[in-house]
Amino acid sequence: MSHLVTGIGQLVTNDPAVGDGSPLGLLEHAAIVVEDDRIAWVGSASTAPSADTSTDLTGRAVVPGFVDSHSHLVFAGDRAGEFAARMTGEPYTGGGIATTMAATRAASDEELLAHVRSLVAEMRAQGTTTVEIKSGYGLDVEEEARALRIAAQVTSEVTFLGAHVVPPAMRDRRDEYVKLVAGEMLEACAPYARWADVFCEPASTYAFDGDETRTVLTACAAAGLELRVHGNQLSAGPGVQIAVELDAASVDHCTHLTDADVAALGSAGSRLDLENPATGTVSTLLPGVEFSTRSPYPDARRLLAAGAVVALASDCNPGSCFTSSMPLVIALAVREMGMSPAEALWSATLGGAIALRRNDIGRIRVGARADLTVLDAPSYLHLAYRPGVPLARAL
């Protein structure tokens, strides 16, 4: 069956060969034909071929589905009280993860899966069509493997994050926990994951230093997992340099960067093949975290000027950023990080796809997945222009 989507007032394709030739590949008065969940045709509505069925969007804008390349959805419990305390001056240190760990361990598989599905539905209702989901709230062999099995029922982009923090029971035995993560836990978790990640943050007592990070990531790479890094969130630590050194697909947060970090990310960006992103490191920014913790925002302009490829993601999690809204992330990137509306949208779609080393999402072109997000607005500019208004939905 073929389906014609017509009446598109403005179409963002992220294909410079289409439309106006810009990075967004804007095409006015457009139409799309979908067959078997793939894009079969893109062009002017006036020249659209016939199809078995059709939808008329009556002038609404269409953008590629948002690609949320960083989230922590497998959890139970509530940390609203922690958020309220932080808003009155209590700094975020990462210690609250232990609270979520206890609630998550106590929840059943059915409860966790239902919660994940609810959050993914919430994301889709706001235009997100691809989501990466990490473990990291189990922090023992059985619980981490359980989290990944649950995540794998919802997405193919599953990340092993046993090295999220050192759990309370092992904080006097850090070396033992690192050995567990890089050994028995990895062995149990690798069959369910595509990715491995480490929270590299020497400024936090509970996260991992450079040597520990390298140990875990090297073991994960040897086990066949691709790499990601939480880096430079709380301080200018070694996370960025390790990510680039090990050719991680993405280093996420990038809030505190030295000149050497920026240069490394710029160089890594220059090695990225946007058509086949099999190597090179993306700088993934998570402005919802800064919004939710009253922390300094990353300097997106500094990264872009250096040639880095920037992605935007939600970091949806129960502690430091409990939002599932990629439109909010786009608005924050424009308002607080100096990105243009076009740069922010590109980073939330194709940027996220590249951070996941995917070339079948984040674009609207023949052969790509038919992941379309409709805006109840005539232009993509309204995503930042009308913050907090529910304009976007996955088609």
C-alpha positions in Angstrom: 0.0 0.0 0.0 1.2 3.5 -0.8 0.1 6.6 1.1 0.3 10.2 -0.1 0.9 13.0 2.5 0.0 16.2 0.8 -0.9 19.8 1.7 2.5 20.2 3.4 3.0 24.0 3.7 6.7 23.7 4.5 8.8 20.5 4.5 12.1 20.2 6.3 14.0 17.3 4.6 17.6 17.8 6.0 18.7 17.1 2.5 20.5 20.0 0.9 19.9 18.5 -2.6 16.2 19.1 -2.1 14.4 22.4 -2.1 16.3 25.6 -1.2 19.7 23.9 -0.9 20.2 24.9 2.8 21.2 22.3 5.4 17.5 21.9 6.2 16.6 21.3 2.6 13.4 23.4 2.8 10.6 22.6 0.3 7.4 24.7 0.1 4.0 23.3 -0.8 5.3 19.7 -0.7 4.1 16.1 -0.7 5.5 12.8 0.3 4.6 9.2 -0.8 5.2 6.4 1.8 5.4 2.7 1.0 6.1 0.0 3.5 7.2 2.5 6.2 9.8 4.1 3.8 9.8 7.3 1.8 9.1 6.4 -1.8 8.8 9.9 -3.3 9.4 13.6 -2.2 8.6 16.7 -4.2 6.1 19.4 -5.0 2.5 18.7 -4.2 1.6 19.8 -7.7 3.6 16.9 -9.2 2.8 14.3 -6.7 2.0 10.8 -8.0 -1.2 9.0 -7.1 -1.3 6.6 -4.1 -3.7 4.1 -2.6 -4.6 6.4 0.3 -3.9 10.0 1.2 -3.8 12.6 4.0 -4.1 16.4 3.5 -2.3 18.4 6.1 -3.9 21.7 5.0 -0.7 23.8 5.1 1.0 22.4 8.2 4.7 22.0 8.3 6.4 18.6 8.4 9.9 17.9 9.8 11.8 14.7 10.3 10.9 12.9 13.5 13.0 14.0 16.4 15.8 11.6 17.3 16.4 11.6 21.0 19.8 10.0 21.4 20.1 10.2 25.2 17.5 9.1 27.7 17.2 7.1 30.9 13.7 5.7 30.9 13.9 2.4 32.8 13.2 3.5 36.3 10.6 3.7 39.0 9.9 6.2 41.7 9.7 9.9 42.0 12.3 12.6 42.8 10.1 15.7 42.6 11.1 16.6 46.2 14.7 16.6 45.2 13.9 18.9 42.3 12.0 21.3 44.6 14.9 21.4 47.0 17.4 22.0 44.2 15.3 24.9 43.0 15.7 26.5 46.4 19.5 26.3 46.3 20.6 22.7 46.8 23.2 21.8 44.2 22.9 18.6 42.0 25.6 16.1 42.9 24.3 12.9 41.4 23.7 11.3 44.8 20.0 11.0 44.1 20.6 8.2 41.7 20.7 5.8 44.7 17.1 6.7 45.5 16.0 5.8 42.0 18.1 2.6 42.2 16.2 1.4 45.2 12.8 2.1 43.7 13.8 0.5 40.4 15.0 -2.7 42.0 11.7 -2.9 43.9 9.5 -2.6 40.8 8.3 -5.6 38.7 9.2 -6.1 35.1 5.6 -5.3 34.2 5.7 -2.1 36.1 9.0 -1.0 34.5 7.9 -1.9 31.0 4.6 -0.1 31.4 6.4 3.0 32.6 8.9 2.9 29.7 6.0 2.5 27.2 4.2 5.4 28.8 7.2 7.7 28.5 7.8 6.6 24.9 4.2 7.4 24.0 4.6 10.8 25.6 7.7 11.4 23.5 5.9 10.3 20.3 3.0 12.6 21.1 5.6 15.5 21.0 7.2 14.4 17.7 10.0 12.0 18.8 10.2 8.9 16.6 13.5 7.4 17.7 14.8 7.1 21.2 17.9 5.7 22.8 17.4 4.2 26.3 20.1 3.5 28.9 20.2 1.2 31.8 22.0 2.5 34.9 19.5 2.3 37.8 20.0 -1.3 38.6 23.8 -1.3 39.2 24.2 -5.0 39.8 24.4 -7.8 37.3 20.8 -9.1 37.4 19.2 -5.6 37.5 21.3 -4.1 34.7 20.5 -7.1 32.4 16.8 -6.8 33.4 16.7 -3.1 32.5 18.3 -3.7 29.1 15.9 -6.6 28.3 13.0 -4.2 29.1 14.5 -1.3 27.0 15.0 -3.7 24.1 11.3 -4.3 23.9 10.8 -0.7 23.0 13.8 0.4 21.0 16.8 -1.0 19.1 19.0 1.8 20.5 19.8 0.3 23.9 22.8 1.4 26.0 24.5 -0.5 28.8 25.3 2.0 31.6 26.4 -0.1 34.5 29.0 2.6 35.0 26.4 5.2 35.9 27.6 5.6 39.5 29.2 3.4 42.0 26.3 1.9 44.1 26.2 2.8 47.8 27.1 -0.7 49.0 30.3 -0.7 47.0 31.6 2.9 47.4 34.4 1.7 49.6 35.3 -0.9 47.0 35.4 1.1 43.8 38.0 -1.1 42.1 35.8 -4.2 42.7 32.8 -2.5 41.1 34.7 -1.4 38.1 36.0 -4.9 37.7 32.4 -6.2 38.0 31.1 -3.8 35.3 33.9 -4.6 32.9 33.5 -8.3 33.5 30.5 -10.3 34.8 28.0 -7.4 34.3 29.2 -6.7 30.8 29.0 -10.4 29.9 25.4 -10.5 31.1 24.3 -7.3 29.5 26.1 -7.3 26.1 23.5 -9.5 24.4 20.8 -6.9 24.9 22.7 -3.7 24.1 24.1 -2.0 21.1 25.9 0.7 23.1 28.0 1.1 26.2 28.3 4.3 28.2 30.2 5.6 31.3 29.5 8.7 33.4 33.0 10.1 33.4 33.1 12.8 36.0 36.0 13.0 38.5 34.3 16.0 40.1 31.6 13.6 41.5 32.4 11.2 44.3 30.1 8.6 42.8 30.9 8.7 39.1 34.1 7.5 37.3 37.5 8.9 36.7 39.5 8.8 33.5 41.3 5.5 34.2 38.1 3.8 35.3 36.2 5.1 32.3 38.9 3.8 29.9 38.9 0.4 31.6 35.1 0.0 31.2 34.9 1.4 27.7 37.8 -0.7 26.4 36.2 -3.9 27.8 32.9 -3.0 26.2 34.4 -2.3 22.8 36.2 -5.7 23.0 32.8 -7.3 23.7 31.4 -5.7 20.5 29.5 -2.8 21.9 29.8 0.7 20.4 30.7 3.5 22.7 29.1 6.6 24.2 30.3 8.8 27.0 28.7 11.1 29.7 31.5 13.7 29.8 32.3 17.2 31.1 29.0 17.8 32.8 30.2 19.1 36.2 33.8 19.9 35.4 36.4 20.1 32.6 37.4 16.4 33.1 38.8 13.8 30.8 35.6 12.6 29.3 35.8 14.4 26.0 39.4 13.4 25.3 38.6 9.8 26.1 35.6 9.8 23.9 37.5 11.1 20.9 40.5 8.8 21.6 38.3 5.7 21.6 36.1 7.0 18.7 32.9 7.0 20.7 29.9 7.9 18.6 29.0 10.7 21.0 30.1 12.6 24.1 27.1 14.0 26.0 26.7 17.1 28.1 29.9 19.0 27.1 29.1 21.7 29.6 32.6 22.5 30.8 35.2 22.4 27.9 38.8 23.5 27.7 40.2 24.8 24.4 41.8 21.4 23.8 38.4 19.7 24.3 36.8 22.1 21.8 39.6 21.5 19.3 39.3 17.7 19.7 35.5 17.8 19.1 36.0 20.0 16.1 38.5 17.6 14.6 36.2 14.7 15.4 33.4 16.5 13.7 35.4 17.0 10.6 35.9 13.2 10.3 32.2 12.5 10.4 30.7 11.4 7.1 27.1 12.6 7.3 26.0 10.1 4.7 27.6 7.1 6.5 28.5 8.1 10.1 30.5 5.1 11.0 33.3 7.0 12.8 33.8 10.3 14.5 32.4 11.8 17.7 29.3 14.0 17.9 28.9 16.6 20.7 25.5 16.0 22.2 24.1 18.8 24.3 21.4 18.4 26.9 20.0 21.8 27.8 17.1 20.4 29.7 19.6 19.4 32.4 20.8 22.9 32.8 17.3 24.2 32.9 16.4 21.6 35.6 19.5 22.1 37.7 20.2 25.8 37.2 23.6 25.0 35.9 25.6 26.9 33.2 24.5 26.0 29.7 26.9 24.6 27.2 28.4 27.0 24.6 27.0 25.7 21.4 28.4 28.5 19.3 31.9 27.7 20.4 31.5 24.1 19.3 29.9 25.0 16.0 32.6 27.5 15.2 35.2 24.8 15.8 33.5 22.5 13.3 31.9 20.1 15.8 28.8 18.2 14.8 26.2 19.0 17.5 23.2 16.9 18.5 20.4 17.8 20.9 18.7 15.2 23.2 16.4 15.3 26.2 18.3 13.3 28.8 14.9 12.4 30.2 15.5 10.9 33.6 13.9 11.2 37.1 16.6 13.3 38.7 18.3 15.9 36.8 15.9 16.4 33.8 12.4 14.9 33.8 11.2 16.2 30.5 10.4 14.1 27.4 10.0 17.2 25.2 12.3 17.7 22.3 10.5 20.9 21.3 11.4 22.3 24.7 15.0 21.2 24.1 15.0 23.0 20.8 13.6 26.2 22.4 16.2 26.1 25.1 19.0 25.6 22.6 17.9 28.7 20.7 17.2 30.9 23.8 20.1 29.8 26.1 22.8 28.4 23.9 22.9 30.7 21.0 21.8 28.3 18.3 19.6 29.4 15.4 16.2 27.8 15.0 17.6 26.0 11.9 20.7 24.7 13.8 18.6 23.5 16.7 16.1 21.6 14.5 18.9 20.0 12.5 20.7 18.9 15.7 17.5 17.5 17.2 16.9 15.4 14.0 19.8 14.6 11.8 22.3 15.5 14.5 20.8 12.8 16.8 20.7 10.3 13.9 24.5 10.8 13.4 25.0 10.5 17.1 23.4 7.0 16.8 25.4 6.3 13.6 22.2 5.9 11.6 21.6 7.1 8.0 18.0 5.9 7.7 16.5 8.4 10.1 16.7 12.2 10.7 16.1 12.9 7.0 13.1 12.9 4.7 14.4 11.5 1.4 13.7 8.4 -0.8 14.7 5.2 1.0 14.7 6.7 4.5 12.3 5.6 7.2 9.0 7.4 7.0 9.4 9.0 10.4 7.5 12.2 10.0 6.5 14.8 12.6 3.7 17.2 11.9 3.6 20.7 13.3 0.4 22.5 14.0 2.1 25.6 12.5 3.1 26.8 9.0 6.9 26.7 9.7 9.5 24.9 11.8 10.3 28.3 13.3 7.3 27.9 15.6 9.1 25.2 17.6 11.2 27.9 19.2 8.8 30.8 18.6 6.0 29.2 20.6 7.8 27.4 23.5 5.6 25.2 25.7 2.8 24.9 23.1 2.0 21.3 21.9 2.6 21.9 18.2 4.5 18.7 17.3 3.2 15.1 16.9 4.5 12.1 15.1 2.4 11.2 12.1 
